[in-house]
């Protein structure tokens, strides 16, 4: 992997990884796995909507915790076949840092090595009995318009809009909508007004919901 494309990871005293480039933690200071389940799974009404061939897309791969949480939910739901998962990430975390971050959640240990393998060589999709995962490296403003697939659910998980505005702009949110299947959904931890307005303009029916932990609100929506 081209090291120039990676983001250096800093570590807080409580073990939470922080992006040096964006000065923002990769997940909640309270409990990253619980946050993922609250925001991205429940926010997209998952696993209730899972069907064979269900496709999740994501802006911001980070540690891979969202992928693992979705994969665990897929297994527990007992859906046949593979969950499809595509993540767009400009600055992949070094795999050794991902393993260190994921070690904070013992229940994901079984799947952490797969996530590290994907980060070690993003050019190769990760295919297992239960998952087909593709990590698309590069600026999502350039890579998403070239994508030929529509997702059933989106995890919008870039760093804070205040610190990483490029991943929340109106043009990119329009591309998210264009790459969402009819009746598809999104969920995100942010309730920033600019982001919500961009998603409404893109064609989503947006709802503000209670957030996780220290975040009072989050946003969800369905393509109208």
Phi and psi in degrees as GROMACS dihedral restraints (atoms count N, CA, C in turn):
[ dihedral_restraints ]
;  ai    aj    ak    al  type     phi  dphi    fc
    3     4     5     6     1   -69.4    20    10
    4     5     6     7     1   112.6    20    10
    6     7     8     9     1   -62.3    20    10
    7     8     9    10     1   -23.6    20    10
    9    10    11    12     1   -66.3    20    10
   10    11    12    13     1   -17.5    20    10
   12    13    14    15     1   -92.8    20    10
   13    14    15    16     1    -4.9    20    10
   15    16    17    18     1   -89.4    20    10
   16    17    18    19     1   167.5    20    10
   18    19    20    21     1  -118.9    20    10
   19    20    21    22     1   128.4    20    10
   21    22    23    24     1   -68.0    20    10
   22    23    24    25     1   137.4    20    10
   24    25    26    27     1  -101.6    20    10
   25    26    27    28     1   129.7    20    10
   27    28    29    30     1  -105.5    20    10
   28    29    30    31     1   159.4    20    10
   30    31    32    33     1  -127.4    20    10
   31    32    33    34     1   126.5    20    10
   33    34    35    36     1   -78.2    20    10
   34    35    36    37     1   167.1    20    10
   36    37    38    39     1   -60.8    20    10
   37    38    39    40     1   -29.0    20    10
   39    40    41    42     1   -85.4    20    10
   40    41    42    43     1     5.2    20    10
   42    43    44    45     1    89.0    20    10
   43    44    45    46     1     0.1    20    10
   45    46    47    48     1   -75.6    20    10
   46    47    48    49     1   129.0    20    10
   48    49    50    51     1   -77.0    20    10
   49    50    51    52     1   143.2    20    10
   51    52    53    54     1  -128.4    20    10
   52    53    54    55     1   136.5    20    10
   54    55    56    57     1   -75.0    20    10
   55    56    57    58     1   124.9    20    10
   57    58    59    60     1   -67.8    20    10
   58    59    60    61     1   -38.9    20    10
   60    61    62    63     1   -62.2    20    10
   61    62    63    64     1   -42.0    20    10
   63    64    65    66     1  -108.7    20    10
   64    65    66    67     1    -4.1    20    10
   66    67    68    69     1    51.0    20    10
   67    68    69    70     1    50.8    20    10
   69    70    71    72     1  -146.2    20    10
   70    71    72    73     1   139.6    20    10
   72    73    74    75     1   -69.7    20    10
   73    74    75    76     1   151.9    20    10
   75    76    77    78     1   -74.9    20    10
   76    77    78    79     1   -23.7    20    10
   78    79    80    81     1  -156.0    20    10
   79    80    81    82     1   176.0    20    10
   81    82    83    84     1   -54.8    20    10
   82    83    84    85     1   140.8    20    10
   84    85    86    87     1   -69.2    20    10
   85    86    87    88     1   -18.6    20    10
   87    88    89    90     1   -84.6    20    10
   88    89    90    91     1   -57.8    20    10
   90    91    92    93     1  -165.7    20    10
   91    92    93    94     1   104.2    20    10
   93    94    95    96     1   -62.5    20    10
   94    95    96    97     1   -39.0    20    10
   96    97    98    99     1   -69.5    20    10
   97    98    99   100     1   -41.8    20    10
   99   100   101   102     1   -63.9    20    10
  100   101   102   103     1   -37.2    20    10
  102   103   104   105     1   -62.9    20    10
  103   104   105   106     1   -45.6    20    10
  105   106   107   108     1   -58.4    20    10
  106   107   108   109     1   -44.3    20    10
  108   109   110   111     1   -66.5    20    10
  109   110   111   112     1   -39.2    20    10
  111   112   113   114     1   -69.5    20    10
  112   113   114   115     1   -49.1    20    10
  114   115   116   117     1   -77.8    20    10
  115   116   117   118     1   -57.0    20    10
  117   118   119   120     1   -88.8    20    10
  118   119   120   121     1   -37.7    20    10
  120   121   122   123     1   -79.0    20    10
  121   122   123   124     1   -60.3    20    10
  123   124   125   126     1   -62.5    20    10
  124   125   126   127     1   -35.8    20    10
  126   127   128   129     1   -63.6    20    10
  127   128   129   130     1   -25.9    20    10
  129   130   131   132     1  -103.5    20    10
  130   131   132   133     1    13.0    20    10
  132   133   134   135     1    56.7    20    10
  133   134   135   136     1    47.3    20    10
  135   136   137   138     1  -114.2    20    10
  136   137   138   139     1   143.1    20    10
  138   139   140   141     1   -90.3    20    10
  139   140   141   142     1     6.8    20    10
  141   142   143   144     1   -58.0    20    10
  142   143   144   145     1   -30.4    20    10
  144   145   146   147     1   -89.3    20    10
  145   146   147   148     1    -3.8    20    10
  147   148   149   150     1   -59.7    20    10
  148   149   150   151     1   133.3    20    10
  150   151   152   153     1  -140.4    20    10
  151   152   153   154     1   161.5    20    10
  153   154   155   156     1   -53.1    20    10
  154   155   156   157     1   132.5    20    10
  156   157   158   159     1    84.1    20    10
  157   158   159   160     1     5.7    20    10
  159   160   161   162     1   -55.9    20    10
  160   161   162   163     1   138.5    20    10
  162   163   164   165     1  -123.4    20    10
  163   164   165   166     1   120.1    20    10
  165   166   167   168     1  -102.8    20    10
  166   167   168   169     1   136.1    20    10
  168   169   170   171     1  -120.9    20    10
  169   170   171   172     1   155.9    20    10
  171   172   173   174     1  -145.1    20    10
  172   173   174   175     1   140.0    20    10
  174   175   176   177     1  -103.6    20    10
  175   176   177   178     1   111.0    20    10
  177   178   179   180     1   100.2    20    10
  178   179   180   181     1    93.7    20    10
  180   181   182   183     1   -78.1    20    10
  181   182   183   184     1   -38.6    20    10
  183   184   185   186     1    59.0    20    10
  184   185   186   187     1  -127.2    20    10
  186   187   188   189     1   -80.7    20    10
  187   188   189   190     1   -11.5    20    10
  189   190   191   192     1    87.1    20    10
  190   191   192   193     1     8.4    20    10
  192   193   194   195     1   -64.1    20    10
  193   194   195   196     1   -37.1    20    10
  195   196   197   198     1   -64.0    20    10
  196   197   198   199     1   -42.3    20    10
  198   199   200   201     1   -58.4    20    10
  199   200   201   202     1   -46.8    20    10
  201   202   203   204     1   -64.8    20    10
  202   203   204   205     1   -42.8    20    10
  204   205   206   207     1   -62.0    20    10
  205   206   207   208     1   -41.1    20    10
  207   208   209   210     1   -66.4    20    10
  208   209   210   211     1   -39.6    20    10
  210   211   212   213     1   -65.7    20    10
  211   212   213   214     1   -40.9    20    10
  213   214   215   216     1   -63.2    20    10
  214   215   216   217     1   -42.0    20    10
  216   217   218   219     1   -64.2    20    10
  217   218   219   220     1   -38.8    20    10
  219   220   221   222     1   -61.6    20    10
  220   221   222   223     1   -45.5    20    10
  222   223   224   225     1   -62.3    20    10
  223   224   225   226     1   -44.2    20    10
  225   226   227   228     1   -67.6    20    10
  226   227   228   229     1   -29.1    20    10
  228   229   230   231     1   -75.0    20    10
  229   230   231   232     1   -18.8    20    10
  231   232   233   234     1    70.9    20    10
  232   233   234   235     1    26.4    20    10
  234   235   236   237     1   -75.2    20    10
  235   236   237   238     1   140.8    20    10
  237   238   239   240     1   -76.1    20    10
  238   239   240   241     1   154.8    20    10
  240   241   242   243     1    79.3    20    10
  241   242   243   244     1  -164.0    20    10
  243   244   245   246     1  -102.8    20    10
  244   245   246   247     1   139.6    20    10
  246   247   248   249     1   -75.9    20    10
  247   248   249   250     1   134.0    20    10
  249   250   251   252     1  -100.1    20    10
  250   251   252   253     1   136.6    20    10
  252   253   254   255     1  -144.3    20    10
  253   254   255   256     1   121.8    20    10
  255   256   257   258     1  -123.3    20    10
  256   257   258   259     1   127.4    20    10
  258   259   260   261     1  -122.6    20    10
  259   260   261   262     1   137.7    20    10
  261   262   263   264     1  -106.6    20    10
  262   263   264   265     1   122.1    20    10
  264   265   266   267     1  -141.7    20    10
  265   266   267   268     1   124.6    20    10
  267   268   269   270     1   -82.2    20    10
  268   269   270   271     1   -35.2    20    10
  270   271   272   273     1  -130.0    20    10
  271   272   273   274     1    82.8    20    10
  273   274   275   276     1   -60.0    20    10
  274   275   276   277     1   139.6    20    10
  276   277   278   279     1   -72.1    20    10
  277   278   279   280     1   139.7    20    10
  279   280   281   282     1   -56.5    20    10
  280   281   282   283     1   139.0    20    10
  282   283   284   285     1   -58.6    20    10
  283   284   285   286     1   -34.3    20    10
  285   286   287   288     1   -66.8    20    10
  286   287   288   289     1   -31.7    20    10
  288   289   290   291     1   -71.7    20    10
  289   290   291   292     1   -37.3    20    10
  291   292   293   294     1   -62.4    20    10
  292   293   294   295     1   -43.0    20    10
  294   295   296   297     1   -62.3    20    10
  295   296   297   298     1   -40.7    20    10
  297   298   299   300     1   -63.7    20    10
  298   299   300   301     1   -43.4    20    10
  300   301   302   303     1   -65.4    20    10
  301   302   303   304     1   -43.0    20    10
  303   304   305   306     1   -71.4    20    10
  304   305   306   307     1   -19.7    20    10
  306   307   308   309     1   -64.8    20    10
  307   308   309   310     1   -13.6    20    10
  309   310   311   312     1   -71.9    20    10
  310   311   312   313     1   -11.7    20    10
  312   313   314   315     1  -124.8    20    10
  313   314   315   316     1    90.2    20    10
  315   316   317   318     1   -55.1    20    10
  316   317   318   319     1   -31.2    20    10
  318   319   320   321     1   -71.4    20    10
  319   320   321   322     1   -11.5    20    10
  321   322   323   324     1  -101.6    20    10
  322   323   324   325     1     3.3    20    10
  324   325   326   327     1   -56.9    20    10
  325   326   327   328     1   -37.5    20    10
  327   328   329   330     1   -60.1    20    10
  328   329   330   331     1   -31.0    20    10
  330   331   332   333     1  -103.0    20    10
  331   332   333   334     1    -6.1    20    10
  333   334   335   336     1   -63.8    20    10
  334   335   336   337     1   -38.2    20    10
  336   337   338   339     1   -64.0    20    10
  337   338   339   340     1   -37.6    20    10
  339   340   341   342     1   -61.4    20    10
  340   341   342   343     1   -41.8    20    10
  342   343   344   345     1   -65.2    20    10
  343   344   345   346     1   -41.4    20    10
  345   346   347   348     1   -64.0    20    10
  346   347   348   349     1   -37.7    20    10
  348   349   350   351     1   -63.9    20    10
  349   350   351   352     1   -38.0    20    10
  351   352   353   354     1   -65.4    20    10
  352   353   354   355     1   -41.1    20    10
  354   355   356   357     1   -68.7    20    10
  355   356   357   358     1   -31.7    20    10
  357   358   359   360     1   -68.6    20    10
  358   359   360   361     1   -30.5    20    10
  360   361   362   363     1  -146.7    20    10
  361   362   363   364     1    79.2    20    10
  363   364   365   366     1   -63.4    20    10
  364   365   366   367     1   -16.7    20    10
  366   367   368   369     1   -69.8    20    10
  367   368   369   370     1   -16.8    20    10
  369   370   371   372     1  -105.7    20    10
  370   371   372   373     1   121.7    20    10
  372   373   374   375     1   -64.4    20    10
  373   374   375   376     1   150.4    20    10
  375   376   377   378     1   -94.3    20    10
  376   377   378   379     1   116.2    20    10
  378   379   380   381     1  -123.8    20    10
  379   380   381   382     1   119.7    20    10
  381   382   383   384     1  -130.4    20    10
  382   383   384   385     1  -179.8    20    10
  384   385   386   387     1   -59.9    20    10
  385   386   387   388     1   -29.2    20    10
  387   388   389   390     1  -113.0    20    10
  388   389   390   391     1    -4.4    20    10
  390   391   392   393     1  -147.1    20    10
  391   392   393   394     1   142.6    20    10
  393   394   395   396     1  -128.4    20    10
  394   395   396   397     1   107.7    20    10
  396   397   398   399     1  -119.8    20    10
  397   398   399   400     1   133.8    20    10
  399   400   401   402     1  -126.0    20    10
  400   401   402   403     1   129.2    20    10
  402   403   404   405     1  -106.4    20    10
  403   404   405   406     1   115.0    20    10
  405   406   407   408     1   -98.4    20    10
  406   407   408   409     1   111.0    20    10
  408   409   410   411     1   -92.2    20    10
  409   410   411   412     1   132.3    20    10
  411   412   413   414     1   137.4    20    10
  412   413   414   415     1   173.4    20    10
  414   415   416   417     1   -66.2    20    10
  415   416   417   418     1   119.4    20    10
  417   418   419   420     1   -60.6    20    10
  418   419   420   421     1   -24.8    20    10
  420   421   422   423     1   -65.0    20    10
  421   422   423   424     1   -21.8    20    10
  423   424   425   426     1  -102.1    20    10
  424   425   426   427     1   -36.3    20    10
  426   427   428   429     1   -84.0    20    10
  427   428   429   430     1   -37.2    20    10
  429   430   431   432     1   -63.7    20    10
  430   431   432   433     1   -42.5    20    10
  432   433   434   435     1   -59.0    20    10
  433   434   435   436     1   -21.7    20    10
  435   436   437   438     1   -88.4    20    10
  436   437   438   439     1   -10.4    20    10
  438   439   440   441     1   -69.3    20    10
  439   440   441   442     1   138.9    20    10
  441   442   443   444     1  -106.0    20    10
  442   443   444   445     1    21.4    20    10
  444   445   446   447     1  -126.5    20    10
  445   446   447   448     1   155.2    20    10
  447   448   449   450     1  -114.4    20    10
  448   449   450   451     1   132.6    20    10
  450   451   452   453     1   -90.2    20    10
  451   452   453   454     1   152.3    20    10
  453   454   455   456     1   -84.1    20    10
  454   455   456   457     1   -26.2    20    10
  456   457   458   459     1  -150.2    20    10
  457   458   459   460     1   144.1    20    10
  459   460   461   462     1  -116.8    20    10
  460   461   462   463     1   136.3    20    10
  462   463   464   465     1  -104.1    20    10
  463   464   465   466     1   108.3    20    10
  465   466   467   468     1   -95.0    20    10
  466   467   468   469     1    99.0    20    10
  468   469   470   471     1  -132.8    20    10
  469   470   471   472     1    38.5    20    10
  471   472   473   474     1   -70.8    20    10
  472   473   474   475     1   170.5    20    10
  474   475   476   477     1   -63.7    20    10
  475   476   477   478     1   167.4    20    10
  477   478   479   480     1   -44.5    20    10
  478   479   480   481     1   135.1    20    10
  480   481   482   483     1   -54.5    20    10
  481   482   483   484     1   -29.7    20    10
  483   484   485   486     1   -70.5    20    10
  484   485   486   487     1   -26.2    20    10
  486   487   488   489     1  -107.4    20    10
  487   488   489   490     1   -18.9    20    10
  489   490   491   492     1  -137.4    20    10
  490   491   492   493     1    59.2    20    10
  492   493   494   495     1   -62.3    20    10
  493   494   495   496     1   -23.7    20    10
  495   496   497   498     1   -60.4    20    10
  496   497   498   499     1   -28.3    20    10
  498   499   500   501     1   -89.4    20    10
  499   500   501   502     1     5.9    20    10
  501   502   503   504     1  -129.4    20    10
  502   503   504   505     1     9.4    20    10
  504   505   506   507     1   -68.6    20    10
  505   506   507   508     1   160.8    20    10
  507   508   509   510     1   -60.3    20    10
  508   509   510   511     1   -40.1    20    10
  510   511   512   513     1   -64.1    20    10
  511   512   513   514     1   -40.5    20    10
  513   514   515   516     1   -71.2    20    10
  514   515   516   517     1   -37.9    20    10
  516   517   518   519     1   -64.0    20    10
  517   518   519   520     1   -33.0    20    10
  519   520   521   522     1   -65.3    20    10
  520   521   522   523     1   -37.3    20    10
  522   523   524   525     1   -68.0    20    10
  523   524   525   526     1   -37.6    20    10
  525   526   527   528     1   -57.6    20    10
  526   527   528   529     1   -47.4    20    10
  528   529   530   531     1   -63.0    20    10
  529   530   531   532     1   -40.6    20    10
  531   532   533   534     1   -64.8    20    10
  532   533   534   535     1   -26.5    20    10
  534   535   536   537     1  -104.2    20    10
  535   536   537   538     1    31.6    20    10
  537   538   539   540     1  -117.2    20    10
  538   539   540   541     1   131.5    20    10
  540   541   542   543     1   -66.9    20    10
  541   542   543   544     1   154.6    20    10
  543   544   545   546     1   -53.3    20    10
  544   545   546   547     1   130.7    20    10
  546   547   548   549     1    79.0    20    10
  547   548   549   550     1     3.6    20    10
  549   550   551   552     1   -72.4    20    10
  550   551   552   553     1   173.5    20    10
  552   553   554   555     1  -138.5    20    10
  553   554   555   556     1   168.9    20    10
  555   556   557   558     1  -138.7    20    10
  556   557   558   559     1   160.5    20    10
  558   559   560   561     1  -145.5    20    10
  559   560   561   562     1   146.4    20    10
  561   562   563   564     1  -151.6    20    10
  562   563   564   565     1   152.7    20    10
  564   565   566   567     1   -74.0    20    10
  565   566   567   568     1   -17.5    20    10
  567   568   569   570     1   -92.8    20    10
  568   569   570   571     1   147.8    20    10
  570   571   572   573     1  -121.6    20    10
  571   572   573   574     1    23.5    20    10
  573   574   575   576     1   -58.0    20    10
  574   575   576   577     1   136.5    20    10
  576   577   578   579     1   -59.0    20    10
  577   578   579   580     1   -42.6    20    10
  579   580   581   582     1   -62.0    20    10
  580   581   582   583     1   -39.5    20    10
  582   583   584   585     1   -68.0    20    10
  583   584   585   586     1   -45.2    20    10
  585   586   587   588     1   -61.4    20    10
  586   587   588   589     1   -43.2    20    10
  588   589   590   591     1   -65.4    20    10
  589   590   591   592     1   -37.8    20    10
  591   592   593   594     1   -65.1    20    10
  592   593   594   595     1   -37.6    20    10
  594   595   596   597     1   -71.6    20    10
  595   596   597   598     1   -37.7    20    10
  597   598   599   600     1   -62.7    20    10
  598   599   600   601     1   -46.5    20    10
  600   601   602   603     1   -62.3    20    10
  601   602   603   604     1   -29.2    20    10
  603   604   605   606     1   -76.8    20    10
  604   605   606   607     1   -15.8    20    10
  606   607   608   609     1   116.6    20    10
  607   608   609   610     1    17.5    20    10
  609   610   611   612     1  -100.3    20    10
  610   611   612   613     1   144.3    20    10
  612   613   614   615     1   -87.3    20    10
  613   614   615   616     1   105.1    20    10
  615   616   617   618     1   -98.4    20    10
  616   617   618   619     1   137.1    20    10
  618   619   620   621     1  -126.1    20    10
  619   620   621   622     1   137.2    20    10
  621   622   623   624     1   -93.9    20    10
  622   623   624   625     1   132.2    20    10
  624   625   626   627     1  -130.4    20    10
  625   626   627   628     1   164.1    20    10
  627   628   629   630     1   -60.4    20    10
  628   629   630   631     1   135.1    20    10
  630   631   632   633     1   -84.9    20    10
  631   632   633   634     1  -171.6    20    10
  633   634   635   636     1  -106.3    20    10
  634   635   636   637     1   140.5    20    10
  636   637   638   639     1    60.6    20    10
  637   638   639   640     1  -121.1    20    10
  639   640   641   642     1   -80.8    20    10
  640   641   642   643     1    -6.7    20    10
  642   643   644   645     1   -92.0    20    10
  643   644   645   646     1   120.2    20    10
  645   646   647   648     1   -68.7    20    10
  646   647   648   649     1   -37.1    20    10
  648   649   650   651     1  -136.0    20    10
  649   650   651   652     1   157.0    20    10
  651   652   653   654     1  -137.3    20    10
  652   653   654   655     1   177.7    20    10
  654   655   656   657     1  -129.8    20    10
  655   656   657   658     1   141.7    20    10
  657   658   659   660     1  -134.4    20    10
  658   659   660   661     1   167.0    20    10
  660   661   662   663     1  -172.8    20    10
  661   662   663   664     1   162.1    20    10
  663   664   665   666     1  -124.1    20    10
  664   665   666   667     1   147.4    20    10
  666   667   668   669     1   -72.6    20    10
  667   668   669   670     1   127.0    20    10
